[in-house]
Amino acid sequence: MWIGAITWQIGYDTVYAYVDVKDDTRLGLKSTAILFGHHGKICIGLFYGLTLAAWSIGGWLVGMSMPYAMGMTVIAAHLAWQTWRLDLTRPEVSYQLFLSNILTGALLAGTALLGTW
């Protein structure tokens, strides 16, 4: 579960990094957006995929019930939608997608709670 939290954080933080990528480049700062460049969408999708795998395996290992698996399907759809919607050249879209990760956290909390029944 912890590994999933880390990979999710890298994913959504990279989404946010694309909001400031022009300023970061101009200032000589380092970010995952600069590191990934135009491959950012693929890299974010990879980190989100690793997140889903880690959370799914973690849930299985601790014996979560079927509602957990169903919730993970909803989370997978949400993260897939984020990745599909992402436009690395439009900071306003990146910012909105970054904020949509509040929903991801709420979905995970609800999924974990339901998975204990």
C-alpha positions in Angstrom: 0.0 0.0 0.0 2.9 2.3 0.8 4.5 1.8 -2.6 1.2 2.6 -4.2 1.0 5.9 -2.2 4.5 6.8 -3.4 3.9 6.0 -7.1 0.6 7.9 -6.9 2.3 10.9 -5.4 4.9 10.9 -8.2 2.1 10.7 -10.8 0.0 13.5 -9.5 3.0 15.7 -8.5 4.2 15.3 -12.1 0.8 16.4 -13.3 1.1 19.5 -11.2 4.7 20.0 -12.3 3.5 20.6 -15.9 1.6 23.6 -14.6 5.0 25.3 -13.8 7.2 23.7 -16.4 8.0 26.9 -18.3 8.9 28.8 -15.2 10.9 25.9 -13.8 12.9 25.6 -17.0 13.5 29.4 -17.1 14.7 29.4 -13.5 16.9 26.3 -13.9 14.9 24.2 -11.5 14.6 20.5 -11.7 11.2 18.7 -11.8 9.8 15.5 -13.1 8.0 17.5 -15.8 11.4 18.7 -17.1 12.9 15.2 -16.7 10.1 13.4 -18.6 9.6 16.2 -21.2 7.2 15.3 -23.9 7.0 11.7 -22.6 5.2 12.9 -19.5 1.8 11.5 -20.4 3.3 8.0 -20.8 5.3 8.3 -17.6 2.3 9.5 -15.6 0.3 6.6 -17.0 3.1 4.3 -15.9 3.2 5.6 -12.4 -0.6 5.4 -12.1 -0.5 1.8 -13.4 2.1 1.0 -10.8 -0.1 2.6 -8.2 -3.1 0.5 -9.2 -1.0 -2.7 -9.2 0.5 -1.9 -5.7 -2.9 -1.0 -4.2 -4.6 -4.1 -5.7 -1.9 -6.5 -4.6 -1.8 -4.8 -1.2 -5.5 -5.2 -0.8 -5.3 -8.9 -1.8 -2.5 -9.5 0.6 -4.4 -8.1 3.6 -7.6 -9.9 2.6 -9.8 -7.1 1.4 -13.3 -8.2 0.2 -15.0 -7.8 -3.2 -16.1 -4.2 -2.6 -12.3 -3.3 -2.5 -11.8 -4.9 -5.9 -14.9 -3.0 -7.2 -13.6 0.3 -5.7 -10.2 -0.3 -7.3 -11.9 -0.6 -10.7 -13.5 2.8 -10.1 -10.1 4.3 -9.1 -8.5 2.7 -12.2 -11.1 4.4 -14.4 -10.5 7.7 -12.7 -6.8 7.6 -13.1 -7.1 6.4 -16.7 -9.4 9.3 -17.4 -6.9 11.7 -15.9 -4.1 10.3 -18.1 -6.3 10.4 -21.2 -7.4 14.0 -20.5 -3.9 15.3 -19.7 -2.5 17.9 -22.1 1.1 18.7 -21.3 0.8 22.0 -23.1 -2.2 23.3 -21.2 -1.3 24.2 -17.6 -5.0 24.9 -16.7 -5.9 21.3 -17.6 -2.9 20.0 -15.6 -4.0 22.0 -12.6 -7.6 20.7 -12.7 -6.4 17.1 -13.1 -4.0 17.6 -10.1 -7.0 18.8 -8.0 -9.0 15.8 -9.2 -6.7 13.6 -7.1 -8.6 14.8 -4.1 -11.3 12.5 -5.4 -8.8 9.7 -5.9 -7.9 9.9 -2.2 -11.5 9.9 -1.2 -12.2 7.0 -3.4 -9.3 5.1 -1.9 -10.4 5.8 1.6 -14.0 4.6 0.9 -12.7 1.6 -1.0 -10.5 0.6 1.9 -13.3 1.0 4.4 -15.8 -1.0 2.3 -13.1 -3.6 1.6 -13.0 -4.5 5.3 -16.6 -5.8 5.3 
